[in-house]
Amino acid sequence: MTWVRDNWLKVVAILFVLGALAPIPFYAYYQLMNWIVVGAALMAAWQAYKQNSLWLVWLFLLVAVIFNPLAPFYFSADMWRIVDIVAAVLFAISFFLIRPRT
């Protein structure tokens, strides 16, 4: 149960960013995705901070800045696809790099 408690938001973020690769005509989906990804990135940054992995803290803070819904970046659709894939991979890798609580 600890793994689920520590990683559920990252799993949801992965599903949302991979879902964004499909042509979804609803702008609200992307707004919700940005909030979820920012939340997951901040959670991952906090978990990395607690285990003194500062490079992971900065990496996930960068993800949070890129997906920030309050001051959004305006990339082309092709660039967003790349960013979404990279974010999904980073969240997946974080399952192995960020150890669960003891």
N, C-alpha and C positions, 0 to 999 in steps of 0.2 A: 503493500500500500504506500510505502514511502516514495517509491519511484513515481507513482501516479500523482501523488500530492505535490511532488517537486517539479513535475514536467507537464502537467495537463495543459497549461496555457501554451507551452511551446508546441505541443502536438496540434492544438487548434490553430496556431499561427501557421504551421506548415501546411495544414489543409487549406487554409484561406489563401495563402500565397500561391499554392499550386492551383487552386480553383481560379485564381485571377489570370492564369494562362489561357483559359477559355474565354471566348468573346462574350462577356456578360454586359448587357446594355444598361444595367442599373448602376448609377453613380453611387448610390447608397451602399452597395456592396463594397466598393473600394474605400469608402469612408470608414465603414465598420472594420474592414481588413486593416486599415492603417492603425486604428485604435488598438486592435488586438495585437498586431505586430509590435507596436510601441510597448504595450504592457508586457508582452513576452520578452522583448529585448531588455527592458528594465529589470524584469525578474531574473533573467539570465545574468545580467551585469551584477546584480546584488549577490546572486549565488556565487559568481566568480570572485567577487570582492571578499566574501566570507572565507574563501579558500586561498586568498592572496594571489590570484592569477590576474595581475593588473592588465596584461595584454588582452585577456578576454573581456575584462571590464570595458576597456576602450573600444574593442571591436563591437561589442553589443551596444554601447552608447552610440557608436556611429550608425548602426542599424536603426536605432531609435530616432536619430536625427533625420535619416533619409526618409523614414516612413512617418515622420511627424505630421499629424493631421492639422495642426494649428498654423504652421508655416510651411506648406507643402512645396516639394520640388516638382517642377514640370519637365519630365523627361518624355522622349518619344515613346511610342508603344513598344518598339523593339528594345529600347534601353530598359523599360520597366520589366519586360520579360526576363532579361538577364538579371536584373536586380532581384526579382522574385525568386528565380532559381537559386541565386547565391544565398539569399536569406534562408530559403528552405534547407539548403545544404548546411549552412552555419548552425541552424537550430538542431538539425539532425546530429551533427558532429558534437554539439554541446552535450548531448546525452552521454557521450563517452569522456569528454574533457572536464566536465563539471561533475564532481562526485556528489552523491546524495549525502544528506545529513547523517551524522552518526549518533 
